[in-house]
Amino acid sequence: MMDEKDTVQTPEAEEPQTASENTPETAQTEAETPAEENSGKGKKGSETKKLRAENKELSEKLAAAEADAAEQKDKYLRTLAEYDNYRKRTAKEREGIYADAKADCITNLLALLDNLERASAFEGEQAAEGVKMILSSVPEVLGKMNITAFGEPGETFDPALHNAVMHVDDEQYGEGEILEVFQRGYRVGDKIIRYAMVRTAN
Protein backbone atom coordinates (compact mmCIF):
# COMPACT_ATOMS: atom_id res chain seq x y z
CA MET A 1 0.00 0.00 0.00
CA MET A 2 1.09 3.42 -0.74
CA ASP A 3 1.23 6.04 1.88
CA GLU A 4 -0.56 9.22 1.61
CA LYS A 5 2.77 10.92 1.16
CA ASP A 6 3.49 8.79 -1.81
CA THR A 7 0.24 9.78 -3.44
CA VAL A 8 0.96 11.54 -6.78
CA GLN A 9 -0.95 14.69 -7.22
CA THR A 10 -1.80 15.43 -10.81
CA PRO A 11 -2.02 19.03 -11.76
CA GLU A 12 -5.54 20.30 -12.16
CA ALA A 13 -6.60 20.57 -15.78
CA GLU A 14 -6.80 24.07 -16.97
CA GLU A 15 -10.29 25.16 -17.85
CA PRO A 16 -10.60 26.12 -21.53
CA GLN A 17 -11.30 29.73 -22.32
CA THR A 18 -14.89 30.39 -23.24
CA ALA A 19 -15.94 32.37 -26.23
CA SER A 20 -17.10 35.08 -23.93
CA GLU A 21 -13.62 35.78 -22.69
CA ASN A 22 -11.98 38.65 -24.51
CA THR A 23 -8.54 38.40 -25.91
CA PRO A 24 -6.57 41.62 -26.46
CA GLU A 25 -7.22 41.38 -30.22
CA THR A 26 -10.95 40.84 -29.75
CA ALA A 27 -11.17 43.73 -27.35
CA GLN A 28 -9.44 46.00 -29.79
CA THR A 29 -11.76 44.94 -32.65
CA GLU A 30 -14.85 45.44 -30.55
CA ALA A 31 -13.60 48.84 -29.46
CA GLU A 32 -13.08 49.94 -33.09
CA THR A 33 -16.37 48.59 -34.50
CA PRO A 34 -18.75 51.25 -33.11
CA ALA A 35 -16.50 54.04 -34.37
CA GLU A 36 -16.47 52.60 -37.89
CA GLU A 37 -20.23 52.16 -37.89
CA ASN A 38 -20.74 55.72 -36.71
CA SER A 39 -18.32 56.93 -39.39
CA GLY A 40 -20.25 55.02 -42.10
CA LYS A 41 -23.58 56.39 -40.92
CA GLY A 42 -22.19 59.94 -40.93
CA LYS A 43 -20.87 59.56 -44.46
CA LYS A 44 -24.19 58.22 -45.76
CA GLY A 45 -26.07 61.04 -44.04
CA SER A 46 -23.80 63.63 -45.63
CA GLU A 47 -24.31 62.09 -49.09
CA THR A 48 -28.09 62.04 -48.56
CA LYS A 49 -28.13 65.71 -47.63
CA LYS A 50 -26.02 66.52 -50.66
CA LEU A 51 -28.37 64.61 -52.97
CA ARG A 52 -31.38 66.31 -51.45
CA ALA A 53 -29.78 69.72 -51.98
CA GLU A 54 -28.93 68.90 -55.60
CA ASN A 55 -32.45 67.57 -56.17
CA LYS A 56 -33.92 70.76 -54.74
CA GLU A 57 -31.66 72.91 -56.92
CA LEU A 58 -32.58 70.93 -60.05
CA SER A 59 -36.28 71.20 -59.21
CA GLU A 60 -35.97 74.97 -58.85
CA LYS A 61 -34.11 75.22 -62.16
CA LEU A 62 -36.75 73.08 -63.88
CA ALA A 63 -39.56 75.22 -62.48
CA ALA A 64 -37.77 78.37 -63.66
CA ALA A 65 -37.20 76.86 -67.12
CA GLU A 66 -40.86 75.86 -67.41
CA ALA A 67 -41.97 79.35 -66.38
CA ASP A 68 -39.62 80.91 -68.94
CA ALA A 69 -40.84 78.54 -71.65
CA ALA A 70 -44.46 79.42 -70.85
CA GLU A 71 -43.61 83.13 -71.05
CA GLN A 72 -41.82 82.71 -74.38
CA LYS A 73 -44.73 80.70 -75.77
CA ASP A 74 -47.15 83.43 -74.71
CA LYS A 75 -44.97 86.07 -76.40
CA TYR A 76 -44.78 83.94 -79.55
CA LEU A 77 -48.54 83.48 -79.70
CA ARG A 78 -49.08 87.22 -79.16
CA THR A 79 -46.57 88.08 -81.90
CA LEU A 80 -48.18 85.57 -84.26
CA ALA A 81 -51.61 87.06 -83.63
CA GLU A 82 -50.32 90.61 -84.13
CA TYR A 83 -48.59 89.62 -87.38
CA ASP A 84 -51.75 87.95 -88.66
CA ASN A 85 -53.76 91.08 -87.86
CA TYR A 86 -51.10 93.25 -89.55
CA ARG A 87 -51.12 91.03 -92.65
CA LYS A 88 -54.90 91.21 -92.95
CA ARG A 89 -54.91 94.97 -92.34
CA THR A 90 -52.19 95.69 -94.92
CA ALA A 91 -53.87 93.41 -97.46
CA LYS A 92 -57.11 95.32 -96.99
CA GLU A 93 -55.31 98.66 -97.22
CA ARG A 94 -53.48 97.51 -100.35
CA GLU A 95 -56.76 96.52 -101.96
CA GLY A 96 -58.19 99.89 -100.98
CA ILE A 97 -55.22 101.75 -102.45
CA TYR A 98 -55.47 99.79 -105.68
CA ALA A 99 -59.19 100.49 -105.91
CA ASP A 100 -58.62 104.20 -105.21
CA ALA A 101 -55.90 104.36 -107.87
CA LYS A 102 -58.19 102.78 -110.46
CA ALA A 103 -60.99 105.15 -109.50
CA ASP A 104 -58.69 108.19 -109.85
CA CYS A 105 -57.44 106.93 -113.22
CA ILE A 106 -60.96 106.39 -114.55
CA THR A 107 -62.08 109.76 -113.21
CA ASN A 108 -59.33 111.48 -115.16
CA LEU A 109 -60.20 109.55 -118.34
CA LEU A 110 -63.92 110.24 -118.07
CA ALA A 111 -63.40 113.83 -119.24
CA LEU A 112 -61.70 112.54 -122.41
CA LEU A 113 -64.49 110.04 -123.02
CA ASP A 114 -67.11 112.77 -122.63
CA ASN A 115 -65.32 114.97 -125.18
CA LEU A 116 -64.99 112.04 -127.62
CA GLU A 117 -68.73 111.43 -127.38
CA ARG A 118 -69.40 115.07 -128.13
CA ALA A 119 -66.99 115.03 -131.07
CA SER A 120 -68.70 111.95 -132.50
CA ALA A 121 -71.86 114.00 -132.94
CA PHE A 122 -70.13 116.15 -135.58
CA GLU A 123 -69.15 115.26 -139.13
CA GLY A 124 -66.38 116.20 -141.46
CA GLU A 125 -64.00 118.95 -140.48
CA GLN A 126 -65.82 119.76 -137.22
CA ALA A 127 -65.39 116.16 -136.01
CA ALA A 128 -61.71 116.13 -136.96
CA GLU A 129 -61.15 119.46 -135.21
CA GLY A 130 -62.88 118.17 -132.11
CA VAL A 131 -60.69 115.05 -131.99
CA LYS A 132 -57.55 117.15 -132.35
CA MET A 133 -58.63 119.31 -129.43
CA ILE A 134 -59.26 116.21 -127.31
CA LEU A 135 -55.87 114.74 -128.18
CA SER A 136 -54.18 117.98 -127.23
CA SER A 137 -55.61 117.63 -123.71
CA VAL A 138 -54.38 114.02 -123.27
CA PRO A 139 -50.85 114.89 -122.02
CA GLU A 140 -52.33 117.05 -119.28
CA VAL A 141 -54.69 114.28 -118.19
CA LEU A 142 -51.91 111.67 -118.19
CA GLY A 143 -49.61 114.05 -116.32
CA LYS A 144 -52.07 114.11 -113.41
CA MET A 145 -51.49 110.35 -113.14
CA ASN A 146 -47.70 110.72 -113.46
CA ILE A 147 -47.84 109.05 -116.87
CA THR A 148 -45.53 110.34 -119.60
CA ALA A 149 -45.35 109.41 -123.28
CA PHE A 150 -42.12 108.82 -125.22
CA GLY A 151 -41.07 107.87 -128.72
CA GLU A 152 -40.69 110.58 -131.32
CA PRO A 153 -39.13 110.58 -134.79
CA GLY A 154 -35.55 111.84 -134.69
CA GLU A 155 -34.78 110.32 -131.26
CA THR A 156 -31.97 107.78 -130.88
CA PHE A 157 -33.00 104.17 -130.46
CA ASP A 158 -32.81 102.93 -126.86
CA PRO A 159 -33.54 99.22 -126.28
CA ALA A 160 -34.70 100.06 -122.75
CA LEU A 161 -37.48 102.23 -124.21
CA HIS A 162 -38.06 101.26 -127.84
CA ASN A 163 -39.01 98.12 -129.70
CA ALA A 164 -37.63 98.24 -133.27
CA VAL A 165 -39.93 96.33 -135.63
CA MET A 166 -38.41 97.68 -138.84
CA HIS A 167 -34.91 98.72 -139.89
CA VAL A 168 -33.45 100.45 -142.94
CA ASP A 169 -29.92 101.30 -144.05
CA ASP A 170 -29.71 104.89 -145.20
CA GLU A 171 -26.60 107.05 -144.89
CA GLN A 172 -28.61 110.25 -144.76
CA TYR A 173 -29.79 109.28 -141.26
CA GLY A 174 -27.76 108.86 -138.13
CA GLU A 175 -26.95 105.52 -136.54
CA GLY A 176 -29.93 104.23 -134.55
CA GLU A 177 -32.06 107.21 -135.50
CA ILE A 178 -35.81 106.64 -135.16
CA LEU A 179 -37.49 107.31 -138.51
CA GLU A 180 -41.07 106.43 -137.71
CA VAL A 181 -43.15 105.74 -134.58
CA PHE A 182 -45.93 103.20 -135.06
CA GLN A 183 -46.98 103.23 -131.40
CA ARG A 184 -45.88 105.62 -128.68
CA GLY A 185 -44.53 104.31 -125.40
CA TYR A 186 -45.73 105.20 -121.90
CA ARG A 187 -44.29 104.95 -118.43
CA VAL A 188 -45.25 105.78 -114.85
CA GLY A 189 -42.24 107.30 -113.20
CA ASP A 190 -39.39 104.92 -114.09
CA LYS A 191 -41.68 101.94 -114.76
CA ILE A 192 -42.32 101.20 -118.42
CA ILE A 193 -45.99 100.57 -119.15
CA ARG A 194 -45.51 100.05 -122.88
CA TYR A 195 -42.46 100.18 -125.14
CA ALA A 196 -42.55 102.42 -128.18
CA MET A 197 -42.85 100.54 -131.49
CA VAL A 198 -40.52 102.20 -134.03
CA ARG A 199 -38.65 101.97 -137.32
CA THR A 200 -34.93 102.72 -137.09
CA ALA A 201 -32.08 103.53 -139.46
CA ASN A 202 -28.61 102.04 -139.71
C-alpha positions as protocol buffer text, in pm:
chain_id: "A"
residue {
  index: 1
  type: MET
  ca { x: 0 y: 0 z: 0 }
}
residue {
  index: 2
  type: MET
  ca { x: 109 y: 342 z: -74 }
}
residue {
  index: 3
  type: ASP
  ca { x: 123 y: 604 z: 188 }
}
residue {
  index: 4
  type: GLU
  ca { x: -56 y: 922 z: 161 }
}
residue {
  index: 5
  type: LYS
  ca { x: 277 y: 1092 z: 116 }
}
residue {
  index: 6
  type: ASP
  ca { x: 349 y: 879 z: -181 }
}
residue {
  index: 7
  type: THR
  ca { x: 24 y: 978 z: -344 }
}
residue {
  index: 8
  type: VAL
  ca { x: 96 y: 1154 z: -678 }
}
residue {
  index: 9
  type: GLN
  ca { x: -95 y: 1469 z: -722 }
}
residue {
  index: 10
  type: THR
  ca { x: -180 y: 1543 z: -1081 }
}
residue {
  index: 11
  type: PRO
  ca { x: -202 y: 1903 z: -1176 }
}
residue {
  index: 12
  type: GLU
  ca { x: -554 y: 2030 z: -1216 }
}
residue {
  index: 13
  type: ALA
  ca { x: -660 y: 2057 z: -1578 }
}
residue {
  index: 14
  type: GLU
  ca { x: -680 y: 2407 z: -1697 }
}
residue {
  index: 15
  type: GLU
  ca { x: -1029 y: 2516 z: -1785 }
}
residue {
  index: 16
  type: PRO
  ca { x: -1060 y: 2612 z: -2153 }
}
residue {
  index: 17
  type: GLN
  ca { x: -1130 y: 2973 z: -2232 }
}
residue {
  index: 18
  type: THR
  ca { x: -1489 y: 3039 z: -2324 }
}
residue {
  index: 19
  type: ALA
  ca { x: -1594 y: 3237 z: -2623 }
}
residue {
  index: 20
  type: SER
  ca { x: -1710 y: 3508 z: -2393 }
}
residue {
  index: 21
  type: GLU
  ca { x: -1362 y: 3578 z: -2269 }
}
residue {
  index: 22
  type: ASN
  ca { x: -1198 y: 3865 z: -2451 }
}
residue {
  index: 23
  type: THR
  ca { x: -854 y: 3840 z: -2591 }
}
residue {
  index: 24
  type: PRO
  ca { x: -657 y: 4162 z: -2646 }
}
residue {
  index: 25
  type: GLU
  ca { x: -722 y: 4138 z: -3022 }
}
residue {
  index: 26
  type: THR
  ca { x: -1095 y: 4084 z: -2975 }
}
residue {
  index: 27
  type: ALA
  ca { x: -1117 y: 4373 z: -2735 }
}
residue {
  index: 28
  type: GLN
  ca { x: -944 y: 4600 z: -2979 }
}
residue {
  index: 29
  type: THR
  ca { x: -1176 y: 4494 z: -3265 }
}
residue {
  index: 30
  type: GLU
  ca { x: -1485 y: 4544 z: -3055 }
}
residue {
  index: 31
  type: ALA
  ca { x: -1360 y: 4884 z: -2946 }
}
residue {
  index: 32
  type: GLU
  ca { x: -1308 y: 4994 z: -3309 }
}
residue {
  index: 33
  type: THR
  ca { x: -1637 y: 4859 z: -3450 }
}
residue {
  index: 34
  type: PRO
  ca { x: -1875 y: 5125 z: -3311 }
}
residue {
  index: 35
  type: ALA
  ca { x: -1650 y: 5404 z: -3437 }
}
residue {
  index: 36
  type: GLU
  ca { x: -1647 y: 5260 z: -3789 }
}
residue {
  index: 37
  type: GLU
  ca { x: -2023 y: 5216 z: -3789 }
}
residue {
  index: 38
  type: ASN
  ca { x: -2074 y: 5572 z: -3671 }
}
residue {
  index: 39
  type: SER
  ca { x: -1832 y: 5693 z: -3939 }
}
residue {
  index: 40
  type: GLY
  ca { x: -2025 y: 5502 z: -4210 }
}
residue {
  index: 41
  type: LYS
  ca { x: -2358 y: 5639 z: -4092 }
}
residue {
  index: 42
  type: GLY
  ca { x: -2219 y: 5994 z: -4093 }
}
residue {
  index: 43
  type: LYS
  ca { x: -2087 y: 5956 z: -4446 }
}
residue {
  index: 44
  type: LYS
  ca { x: -2419 y: 5822 z: -4576 }
}
residue {
  index: 45
  type: GLY
  ca { x: -2607 y: 6104 z: -4404 }
}
residue {
  index: 46
  type: SER
  ca { x: -2380 y: 6363 z: -4563 }
}
residue {
  index: 47
  type: GLU
  ca { x: -2431 y: 6209 z: -4909 }
}
residue {
  index: 48
  type: THR
  ca { x: -2809 y: 6204 z: -4856 }
}
residue {
  index: 49
  type: LYS
  ca { x: -2813 y: 6571 z: -4763 }
}
residue {
  index: 50
  type: LYS
  ca { x: -2602 y: 6652 z: -5066 }
}
residue {
  index: 51
  type: LEU
  ca { x: -2837 y: 6461 z: -5297 }
}
residue {
  index: 52
  type: ARG
  ca { x: -3138 y: 6631 z: -5145 }
}
residue {
  index: 53
  type: ALA
  ca { x: -2978 y: 6972 z: -5198 }
}
residue {
  index: 54
  type: GLU
  ca { x: -2893 y: 6890 z: -5560 }
}
residue {
  index: 55
  type: ASN
  ca { x: -3245 y: 6757 z: -5617 }
}
residue {
  index: 56
  type: LYS
  ca { x: -3392 y: 7076 z: -5474 }
}
residue {
  index: 57
  type: GLU
  ca { x: -3166 y: 7291 z: -5692 }
}
residue {
  index: 58
  type: LEU
  ca { x: -3258 y: 7093 z: -6005 }
}
residue {
  index: 59
  type: SER
  ca { x: -3628 y: 7120 z: -5921 }
}
residue {
  index: 60
  type: GLU
  ca { x: -3597 y: 7497 z: -5885 }
}
residue {
  index: 61
  type: LYS
  ca { x: -3411 y: 7522 z: -6216 }
}
residue {
  index: 62
  type: LEU
  ca { x: -3675 y: 7308 z: -6388 }
}
residue {
  index: 63
  type: ALA
  ca { x: -3956 y: 7522 z: -6248 }
}
residue {
  index: 64
  type: ALA
  ca { x: -3777 y: 7837 z: -6366 }
}
residue {
  index: 65
  type: ALA
  ca { x: -3720 y: 7686 z: -6712 }
}
residue {
  index: 66
  type: GLU
  ca { x: -4086 y: 7586 z: -6741 }
}
residue {
  index: 67
  type: ALA
  ca { x: -4197 y: 7935 z: -6638 }
}
residue {
  index: 68
  type: ASP
  ca { x: -3962 y: 8091 z: -6894 }
}
residue {
  index: 69
  type: ALA
  ca { x: -4084 y: 7854 z: -7165 }
}
residue {
  index: 70
  type: ALA
  ca { x: -4446 y: 7942 z: -7085 }
}
residue {
  index: 71
  type: GLU
  ca { x: -4361 y: 8313 z: -7105 }
}
residue {
  index: 72
  type: GLN
  ca { x: -4182 y: 8271 z: -7438 }
}
residue {
  index: 73
  type: LYS
  ca { x: -4473 y: 8070 z: -7577 }
}
residue {
  index: 74
  type: ASP
  ca { x: -4715 y: 8343 z: -7471 }
}
residue {
  index: 75
  type: LYS
  ca { x: -4497 y: 8607 z: -7640 }
}
residue {
  index: 76
  type: TYR
  ca { x: -4478 y: 8394 z: -7955 }
}
residue {
  index: 77
  type: LEU
  ca { x: -4854 y: 8348 z: -7970 }
}
residue {
  index: 78
  type: ARG
  ca { x: -4908 y: 8722 z: -7916 }
}
residue {
  index: 79
  type: THR
  ca { x: -4657 y: 8808 z: -8190 }
}
residue {
  index: 80
  type: LEU
  ca { x: -4818 y: 8557 z: -8426 }
}
residue {
  index: 81
  type: ALA
  ca { x: -5161 y: 8706 z: -8363 }
}
residue {
  index: 82
  type: GLU
  ca { x: -5032 y: 9061 z: -8413 }
}
residue {
  index: 83
  type: TYR
  ca { x: -4859 y: 8962 z: -8738 }
}
residue {
  index: 84
  type: ASP
  ca { x: -5175 y: 8795 z: -8866 }
}
residue {
  index: 85
  type: ASN
  ca { x: -5376 y: 9108 z: -8786 }
}
residue {
  index: 86
  type: TYR
  ca { x: -5110 y: 9325 z: -8955 }
}
residue {
  index: 87
  type: ARG
  ca { x: -5112 y: 9103 z: -9265 }
}
residue {
  index: 88
  type: LYS
  ca { x: -5490 y: 9121 z: -9295 }
}
residue {
  index: 89
  type: ARG
  ca { x: -5491 y: 9497 z: -9234 }
}
residue {
  index: 90
  type: THR
  ca { x: -5219 y: 9569 z: -9492 }
}
residue {
  index: 91
  type: ALA
  ca { x: -5387 y: 9341 z: -9746 }
}
residue {
  index: 92
  type: LYS
  ca { x: -5711 y: 9532 z: -9699 }
}
residue {
  index: 93
  type: GLU
  ca { x: -5531 y: 9866 z: -9722 }
}
residue {
  index: 94
  type: ARG
  ca { x: -5348 y: 9751 z: -10035 }
}
residue {
  index: 95
  type: GLU
  ca { x: -5676 y: 9652 z: -10196 }
}
residue {
  index: 96
  type: GLY
  ca { x: -5819 y: 9989 z: -10098 }
}
residue {
  index: 97
  type: ILE
  ca { x: -5522 y: 10175 z: -10245 }
}
residue {
  index: 98
  type: TYR
  ca { x: -5547 y: 9979 z: -10568 }
}
residue {
  index: 99
  type: ALA
  ca { x: -5919 y: 10049 z: -10591 }
}
residue {
  index: 100
  type: ASP
  ca { x: -5862 y: 10420 z: -10521 }
}
residue {
  index: 101
  type: ALA
  ca { x: -5590 y: 10436 z: -10787 }
}
residue {
  index: 102
  type: LYS
  ca { x: -5819 y: 10278 z: -11046 }
}
residue {
  index: 103
  type: ALA
  ca { x: -6099 y: 10515 z: -10950 }
}
residue {
  index: 104
  type: ASP
  ca { x: -5869 y: 10819 z: -10985 }
}
residue {
  index: 105
  type: CYS
  ca { x: -5744 y: 10693 z: -11322 }
}
residue {
  index: 106
  type: ILE
  ca { x: -6096 y: 10639 z: -11455 }
}
residue {
  index: 107
  type: THR
  ca { x: -6208 y: 10976 z: -11321 }
}
residue {
  index: 108
  type: ASN
  ca { x: -5933 y: 11148 z: -11516 }
}
residue {
  index: 109
  type: LEU
  ca { x: -6020 y: 10955 z: -11834 }
}
residue {
  index: 110
  type: LEU
  ca { x: -6392 y: 11024 z: -11807 }
}
residue {
  index: 111
  type: ALA
  ca { x: -6340 y: 11383 z: -11924 }
}
residue {
  index: 112
  type: LEU
  ca { x: -6170 y: 11254 z: -12241 }
}
residue {
  index: 113
  type: LEU
  ca { x: -6449 y: 11004 z: -12302 }
}
residue {
  index: 114
  type: ASP
  ca { x: -6711 y: 11277 z: -12263 }
}
residue {
  index: 115
  type: ASN
  ca { x: -6532 y: 11497 z: -12518 }
}
residue {
  index: 116
  type: LEU
  ca { x: -6499 y: 11204 z: -12762 }
}
residue {
  index: 117
  type: GLU
  ca { x: -6873 y: 11143 z: -12738 }
}
residue {
  index: 118
  type: ARG
  ca { x: -6940 y: 11507 z: -12813 }
}
residue {
  index: 119
  type: ALA
  ca { x: -6699 y: 11503 z: -13107 }
}
residue {
  index: 120
  type: SER
  ca { x: -6870 y: 11195 z: -13250 }
}
residue {
  index: 121
  type: ALA
  ca { x: -7186 y: 11400 z: -13294 }
}
residue {
  index: 122
  type: PHE
  ca { x: -7013 y: 11615 z: -13558 }
}
residue {
  index: 123
  type: GLU
  ca { x: -6915 y: 11526 z: -13913 }
}
residue {
  index: 124
  type: GLY
  ca { x: -6638 y: 11620 z: -14146 }
}
residue {
  index: 125
  type: GLU
  ca { x: -6400 y: 11895 z: -14048 }
}
residue {
  index: 126
  type: GLN
  ca { x: -6582 y: 11976 z: -13722 }
}
residue {
  index: 127
  type: ALA
  ca { x: -6539 y: 11616 z: -13601 }
}
residue {
  index: 128
  type: ALA
  ca { x: -6171 y: 11613 z: -13696 }
}
residue {
  index: 129
  type: GLU
  ca { x: -6115 y: 11946 z: -13521 }
}
residue {
  index: 130
  type: GLY
  ca { x: -6288 y: 11817 z: -13211 }
}
residue {
  index: 131
  type: VAL
  ca { x: -6069 y: 11505 z: -13199 }
}
residue {
  index: 132
  type: LYS
  ca { x: -5755 y: 11715 z: -13235 }
}
residue {
  index: 133
  type: MET
  ca { x: -5863 y: 11931 z: -12943 }
}
residue {
  index: 134
  type: ILE
  ca { x: -5926 y: 11621 z: -12731 }
}
residue {
  index: 135
  type: LEU
  ca { x: -5587 y: 11474 z: -12818 }
}
residue {
  index: 136
  type: SER
  ca { x: -5418 y: 11798 z: -12723 }
}
residue {
  index: 137
  type: SER
  ca { x: -5561 y: 11763 z: -12371 }
}
residue {
  index: 138
  type: VAL
  ca { x: -5438 y: 11402 z: -12327 }
}
residue {
  index: 139
  type: PRO
  ca { x: -5085 y: 11489 z: -12202 }
}
residue {
  index: 140
  type: GLU
  ca { x: -5233 y: 11705 z: -11928 }
}
residue {
  index: 141
  type: VAL
  ca { x: -5469 y: 11428 z: -11819 }
}
residue {
  index: 142
  type: LEU
  ca { x: -5191 y: 11167 z: -11819 }
}
residue {
  index: 143
  type: GLY
  ca { x: -4961 y: 11405 z: -11632 }
}
residue {
  index: 144
  type: LYS
  ca { x: -5207 y: 11411 z: -11341 }
}
residue {
  index: 145
  type: MET
  ca { x: -5149 y: 11035 z: -11314 }
}
residue {
  index: 146
  type: ASN
  ca { x: -4770 y: 11072 z: -11346 }
}
residue {
  index: 147
  type: ILE
  ca { x: -4784 y: 10905 z: -11687 }
}
residue {
  index: 148
  type: THR
  ca { x: -4553 y: 11034 z: -11960 }
}
residue {
  index: 149
  type: ALA
  ca { x: -4535 y: 10941 z: -12328 }
}
residue {
  index: 150
  type: PHE
  ca { x: -4212 y: 10882 z: -12522 }
}
residue {
  index: 151
  type: GLY
  ca { x: -4107 y: 10787 z: -12872 }
}
residue {
  index: 152
  type: GLU
  ca { x: -4069 y: 11058 z: -13132 }
}
residue {
  index: 153
  type: PRO
  ca { x: -3913 y: 11058 z: -13479 }
}
residue {
  index: 154
  type: GLY
  ca { x: -3555 y: 11184 z: -13469 }
}
residue {
  index: 155
  type: GLU
  ca { x: -3478 y: 11032 z: -13126 }
}
residue {
  index: 156
  type: THR
  ca { x: -3197 y: 10778 z: -13088 }
}
residue {
  index: 157
  type: PHE
  ca { x: -3300 y: 10417 z: -13046 }
}
residue {
  index: 158
  type: ASP
  ca { x: -3281 y: 10293 z: -12686 }
}
residue {
  index: 159
  type: PRO
  ca { x: -3354 y: 9922 z: -12628 }
}
residue {
  index: 160
  type: ALA
  ca { x: -3470 y: 10006 z: -12275 }
}
residue {
  index: 161
  type: LEU
  ca { x: -3748 y: 10223 z: -12421 }
}
residue {
  index: 162
  type: HIS
  ca { x: -3806 y: 10126 z: -12784 }
}
residue {
  index: 163
  type: ASN
  ca { x: -3901 y: 9812 z: -12970 }
}
residue {
  index: 164
  type: ALA
  ca { x: -3763 y: 9824 z: -13327 }
}
residue {
  index: 165
  type: VAL
  ca { x: -3993 y: 9633 z: -13563 }
}
residue {
  index: 166
  type: MET
  ca { x: -3841 y: 9768 z: -13884 }
}
residue {
  index: 167
  type: HIS
  ca { x: -3491 y: 9872 z: -13989 }
}
residue {
  index: 168
  type: VAL
  ca { x: -3345 y: 10045 z: -14294 }
}
residue {
  index: 169
  type: ASP
  ca { x: -2992 y: 10130 z: -14405 }
}
residue {
  index: 170
  type: ASP
  ca { x: -2971 y: 10489 z: -14520 }
}
residue {
  index: 171
  type: GLU
  ca { x: -2660 y: 10705 z: -14489 }
}
residue {
  index: 172
  type: GLN
  ca { x: -2861 y: 11025 z: -14476 }
}
residue {
  index: 173
  type: TYR
  ca { x: -2979 y: 10928 z: -14126 }
}
residue {
  index: 174
  type: GLY
  ca { x: -2776 y: 10886 z: -13813 }
}
residue {
  index: 175
  type: GLU
  ca { x: -2695 y: 10552 z: -13654 }
}
residue {
  index: 176
  type: GLY
  ca { x: -2993 y: 10423 z: -13455 }
}
residue {
  index: 177
  type: GLU
  ca { x: -3206 y: 10721 z: -13550 }
}
residue {
  index: 178
  type: ILE
  ca { x: -3581 y: 10664 z: -13516 }
}
residue {
  index: 179
  type: LEU
  ca { x: -3749 y: 10731 z: -13851 }
}
residue {
  index: 180
  type: GLU
  ca { x: -4107 y: 10643 z: -13771 }
}
residue {
  index: 181
  type: VAL
  ca { x: -4315 y: 10574 z: -13458 }
}
residue {
  index: 182
  type: PHE
  ca { x: -4593 y: 10320 z: -13506 }
}
residue {
  index: 183
  type: GLN
  ca { x: -4698 y: 10323 z: -13140 }
}
residue {
  index: 184
  type: ARG
  ca { x: -4588 y: 10562 z: -12868 }
}
residue {
  index: 185
  type: GLY
  ca { x: -4453 y: 10431 z: -12540 }
}
residue {
  index: 186
  type: TYR
  ca { x: -4573 y: 10520 z: -12190 }
}
residue {
  index: 187
  type: ARG
  ca { x: -4429 y: 10495 z: -11843 }
}
residue {
  index: 188
  type: VAL
  ca { x: -4525 y: 10578 z: -11485 }
}
residue {
  index: 189
  type: GLY
  ca { x: -4224 y: 10730 z: -11320 }
}
residue {
  index: 190
  type: ASP
  ca { x: -3939 y: 10492 z: -11409 }
}
residue {
  index: 191
  type: LYS
  ca { x: -4168 y: 10194 z: -11476 }
}
residue {
  index: 192
  type: ILE
  ca { x: -4232 y: 10120 z: -11842 }
}
residue {
  index: 193
  type: ILE
  ca { x: -4599 y: 10057 z: -11915 }
}
residue {
  index: 194
  type: ARG
  ca { x: -4551 y: 10005 z: -12288 }
}
residue {
  index: 195
  type: TYR
  ca { x: -4246 y: 10018 z: -12514 }
}
residue {
  index: 196
  type: ALA
  ca { x: -4255 y: 10242 z: -12818 }
}
residue {
  index: 197
  type: MET
  ca { x: -4285 y: 10054 z: -13149 }
}
residue {
  index: 198
  type: VAL
  ca { x: -4052 y: 10220 z: -13403 }
}
residue {
  index: 199
  type: ARG
  ca { x: -3865 y: 10197 z: -13732 }
}
residue {
  index: 200
  type: THR
  ca { x: -3493 y: 10272 z: -13709 }
}
residue {
  index: 201
  type: ALA
  ca { x: -3208 y: 10353 z: -13946 }
}
residue {
  index: 202
  type: ASN
  ca { x: -2861 y: 10204 z: -13971 }
}
